[in-house]
Every structure is written in structure tokens, then in C-alpha cells.
């Protein structure tokens, strides 16, 4: 089976979200995952390293988004990774399985704390 680009996986995930979730949920997922897709244009899911995910999260925070918004973005992206892991069997997506977010730390210090547990 030929590897699928991130764009294709996100489009399929959003199509499913549009069908199965409420309209406002779909709109939020669309904004978050489209931003994620643009940051990693032309890449496959398994090509995205943990360090690149960290850099993306830092970029979100530095762009002026609130800590709470960044946290919600990370949760949506982690859900996407979890969903794709069983279907694609990518080793890199194990990061989504072990995301450990600390909301209190995010709100207090304005940083996202992530534990990967690999």
C-alpha cells in the first residue's frame, strides 16, 4: 500500500467528522487541522517527528493564541493521530497515545507540557 499524504488523511477525517459530529465541532476541527496541514504541507504522517510537533505547538503559542486555545488545538490533533494510528500502523503516531497534557501548567505558565512516554 502506498503511503498517503497528511492532506488526504485530514480530508478523510474531516469528512467523517462532518458526518458524525455537530456542525460547530466540525468547524473547529476544520480550522485546527487545516492549520496543522498547512504547517506540514506535502508530508506523510509518519514523517512528522516529536520535535516538529513541539515546534508547531510553540509556534501556536507565539502566534498569540491563548494557552487554553493551544491546549484545545493539541487535543484535536492528538485525537486525529489516535484515529489514524490503527488504520495506518505508523510508529510515529504512538506519540498521540501517550500525550499527557497538564492544563494547569498551561494556564499558569503559558506553556504546553507534553509527556511522550516512548
ZADO-1210 file (C-alpha; in nm, 4 decimals, padded with zeros to 6 digits):
<atoms>
<atom x="00.0000" y="00.0000" z="00.0000" code="UNK" pos="1"/>
<atom x="00.1381" y="00.3398" z="-00.0985" code="UNK" pos="2"/>
<atom x="00.1780" y="00.5967" z="00.1790" code="UNK" pos="3"/>
<atom x="-00.0906" y="00.8646" z="00.1947" code="UNK" pos="4"/>
<atom x="-00.0017" y="01.2306" z="00.2413" code="UNK" pos="5"/>
<atom x="-00.1220" y="01.4067" z="00.5522" code="UNK" pos="6"/>
<atom x="-00.3605" y="01.6123" z="00.3387" code="UNK" pos="7"/>
<atom x="-00.5534" y="01.3019" z="00.2310" code="UNK" pos="8"/>
<atom x="-00.5773" y="01.1671" z="00.5839" code="UNK" pos="9"/>
<atom x="-00.7013" y="01.5005" z="00.7190" code="UNK" pos="10"/>
<atom x="-00.9605" y="01.5393" z="00.4409" code="UNK" pos="11"/>
<atom x="-01.0959" y="01.1891" z="00.5125" code="UNK" pos="12"/>
<atom x="-01.1018" y="01.2573" z="00.8877" code="UNK" pos="13"/>
<atom x="-01.2839" y="01.5871" z="00.8351" code="UNK" pos="14"/>
<atom x="-01.5377" y="01.4205" z="00.6037" code="UNK" pos="15"/>
<atom x="-01.6110" y="01.1692" z="00.8795" code="UNK" pos="16"/>
<atom x="-01.6267" y="01.4452" z="01.1414" code="UNK" pos="17"/>
<atom x="-01.8681" y="01.6435" z="00.9239" code="UNK" pos="18"/>
<atom x="-02.0971" y="01.3423" z="00.9036" code="UNK" pos="19"/>
<atom x="-02.0738" y="01.2170" z="01.2613" code="UNK" pos="20"/>
<atom x="-02.0312" y="01.5288" z="01.4769" code="UNK" pos="21"/>
<atom x="-02.2205" y="01.8511" z="01.5304" code="UNK" pos="22"/>
<atom x="-02.1630" y="02.1357" z="01.2849" code="UNK" pos="23"/>
<atom x="-01.9725" y="02.3564" z="01.5323" code="UNK" pos="24"/>
<atom x="-01.7448" y="02.0642" z="01.6210" code="UNK" pos="25"/>
<atom x="-01.6682" y="02.0122" z="01.2534" code="UNK" pos="26"/>
<atom x="-01.5903" y="02.3825" z="01.2053" code="UNK" pos="27"/>
<atom x="-01.3438" y="02.3839" z="01.4966" code="UNK" pos="28"/>
<atom x="-01.1745" y="02.0620" z="01.3793" code="UNK" pos="29"/>
<atom x="-01.1531" y="02.2027" z="01.0272" code="UNK" pos="30"/>
<atom x="-00.9764" y="02.5207" z="01.1424" code="UNK" pos="31"/>
<atom x="-00.7319" y="02.3331" z="01.3668" code="UNK" pos="32"/>
<atom x="-00.6461" y="02.0526" z="01.1248" code="UNK" pos="33"/>
<atom x="-00.6213" y="02.2855" z="00.8235" code="UNK" pos="34"/>
<atom x="-00.3667" y="02.4950" z="01.0164" code="UNK" pos="35"/>
<atom x="-00.1793" y="02.1741" z="01.1057" code="UNK" pos="36"/>
<atom x="-00.1926" y="02.0551" z="00.7437" code="UNK" pos="37"/>
<atom x="-00.0528" y="02.3853" z="00.6129" code="UNK" pos="38"/>
<atom x="00.2374" y="02.3666" z="00.8578" code="UNK" pos="39"/>
<atom x="00.3280" y="02.0139" z="00.7371" code="UNK" pos="40"/>
<atom x="00.2417" y="02.0509" z="00.3665" code="UNK" pos="41"/>
<atom x="00.3497" y="01.7616" z="00.1457" code="UNK" pos="42"/>
<atom x="00.4393" y="01.5335" z="00.4378" code="UNK" pos="43"/>
<atom x="00.3221" y="01.1903" z="00.5427" code="UNK" pos="44"/>
<atom x="00.2075" y="01.1317" z="00.8983" code="UNK" pos="45"/>
<atom x="00.4977" y="00.9038" z="00.9851" code="UNK" pos="46"/>
<atom x="00.7475" y="01.1686" z="00.8701" code="UNK" pos="47"/>
<atom x="00.6488" y="01.4145" z="01.1437" code="UNK" pos="48"/>
<atom x="00.8857" y="01.3938" z="01.4390" code="UNK" pos="49"/>
<atom x="00.8132" y="01.4672" z="01.8019" code="UNK" pos="50"/>
<atom x="01.0454" y="01.7678" z="01.7837" code="UNK" pos="51"/>
<atom x="00.8488" y="01.9083" z="01.4898" code="UNK" pos="52"/>
<atom x="00.5248" y="01.8673" z="01.6842" code="UNK" pos="53"/>
<atom x="00.6808" y="02.0545" z="01.9756" code="UNK" pos="54"/>
<atom x="00.7912" y="02.3327" z="01.7371" code="UNK" pos="55"/>
<atom x="00.4379" y="02.3538" z="01.5959" code="UNK" pos="56"/>
<atom x="00.2909" y="02.3906" z="01.9452" code="UNK" pos="57"/>
<atom x="00.5420" y="02.6637" z="02.0298" code="UNK" pos="58"/>
<atom x="00.4517" y="02.8411" z="01.7045" code="UNK" pos="59"/>
<atom x="00.0822" y="02.8333" z="01.8012" code="UNK" pos="60"/>
<atom x="00.1564" y="02.9864" z="02.1395" code="UNK" pos="61"/>
<atom x="00.3835" y="03.2546" z="01.9937" code="UNK" pos="62"/>
<atom x="00.1198" y="03.3437" z="01.7331" code="UNK" pos="63"/>
<atom x="-00.0903" y="03.4988" z="02.0078" code="UNK" pos="64"/>
<atom x="-00.3324" y="03.2154" z="02.0762" code="UNK" pos="65"/>
<atom x="-00.4260" y="03.1764" z="02.4411" code="UNK" pos="66"/>
<atom x="-00.2869" y="02.8823" z="02.6372" code="UNK" pos="67"/>
<atom x="-00.6356" y="02.7317" z="02.6542" code="UNK" pos="68"/>
<atom x="-00.6801" y="02.7564" z="02.2761" code="UNK" pos="69"/>
<atom x="-00.3392" y="02.5954" z="02.2187" code="UNK" pos="70"/>
<atom x="-00.4374" y="02.3159" z="02.4565" code="UNK" pos="71"/>
<atom x="-00.7622" y="02.2525" z="02.2661" code="UNK" pos="72"/>
<atom x="-00.5693" y="02.2524" z="01.9370" code="UNK" pos="73"/>
<atom x="-00.3280" y="01.9925" z="02.0737" code="UNK" pos="74"/>
<atom x="-00.6162" y="01.7747" z="02.1926" code="UNK" pos="75"/>
<atom x="-00.7812" y="01.7809" z="01.8473" code="UNK" pos="76"/>
<atom x="-00.4507" y="01.6959" z="01.6776" code="UNK" pos="77"/>
<atom x="-00.3881" y="01.4139" z="01.9273" code="UNK" pos="78"/>
<atom x="-00.7370" y="01.2736" z="01.8530" code="UNK" pos="79"/>
<atom x="-00.6543" y="01.2794" z="01.4827" code="UNK" pos="80"/>
<atom x="-00.3259" y="01.0936" z="01.5474" code="UNK" pos="81"/>
<atom x="-00.5026" y="00.8338" z="01.7639" code="UNK" pos="82"/>
<atom x="-00.7619" y="00.7773" z="01.4944" code="UNK" pos="83"/>
<atom x="-00.5047" y="00.7310" z="01.2206" code="UNK" pos="84"/>
<atom x="-00.2683" y="00.5084" z="01.4178" code="UNK" pos="85"/>
<atom x="-00.4748" y="00.1875" z="01.3965" code="UNK" pos="86"/>
<atom x="-00.5648" y="00.2471" z="01.0327" code="UNK" pos="87"/>
<atom x="-00.2138" y="00.3323" z="00.9122" code="UNK" pos="88"/>
<atom x="00.0055" y="00.1413" z="01.1654" code="UNK" pos="89"/>
<atom x="00.2590" y="00.4204" z="01.1854" code="UNK" pos="90"/>
<atom x="00.5139" y="00.4003" z="01.4635" code="UNK" pos="91"/>
<atom x="00.5284" y="00.7802" z="01.4984" code="UNK" pos="92"/>
<atom x="00.1624" y="00.8024" z="01.5892" code="UNK" pos="93"/>
<atom x="00.2388" y="00.6321" z="01.9196" code="UNK" pos="94"/>
<atom x="00.3019" y="00.9850" z="02.0429" code="UNK" pos="95"/>
<atom x="-00.0713" y="01.0524" z="02.0357" code="UNK" pos="96"/>
<atom x="-00.1368" y="00.7507" z="02.2541" code="UNK" pos="97"/>
<atom x="00.0878" y="00.8845" z="02.5272" code="UNK" pos="98"/>
<atom x="00.0103" y="01.2585" z="02.5171" code="UNK" pos="99"/>
<atom x="-00.0086" y="01.3750" z="02.8748" code="UNK" pos="100"/>
<atom x="-00.1263" y="01.7338" z="02.8870" code="UNK" pos="101"/>
<atom x="-00.1116" y="01.9393" z="03.2031" code="UNK" pos="102"/>
<atom x="-00.3836" y="02.2087" z="03.1700" code="UNK" pos="103"/>
<atom x="-00.2989" y="02.3769" z="03.4992" code="UNK" pos="104"/>
<atom x="00.0620" y="02.4209" z="03.3881" code="UNK" pos="105"/>
<atom x="-00.0537" y="02.5548" z="03.0529" code="UNK" pos="106"/>
<atom x="-00.2748" y="02.8196" z="03.2060" code="UNK" pos="107"/>
<atom x="-00.0343" y="02.9133" z="03.4829" code="UNK" pos="108"/>
<atom x="00.2893" y="02.9386" z="03.2847" code="UNK" pos="109"/>
<atom x="00.1537" y="02.9825" z="02.9330" code="UNK" pos="110"/>
<atom x="00.3364" y="02.6743" z="02.8092" code="UNK" pos="111"/>
<atom x="00.2234" y="02.3335" z="02.6924" code="UNK" pos="112"/>
<atom x="00.3747" y="02.0459" z="02.8855" code="UNK" pos="113"/>
<atom x="00.3795" y="01.7198" z="02.6937" code="UNK" pos="114"/>
<atom x="00.4989" y="01.3802" z="02.8086" code="UNK" pos="115"/>
<atom x="00.5544" y="01.1310" z="02.5276" code="UNK" pos="116"/>
<atom x="00.6326" y="00.8152" z="02.7236" code="UNK" pos="117"/>
<atom x="00.8029" y="00.6456" z="02.4279" code="UNK" pos="118"/>
</atoms>
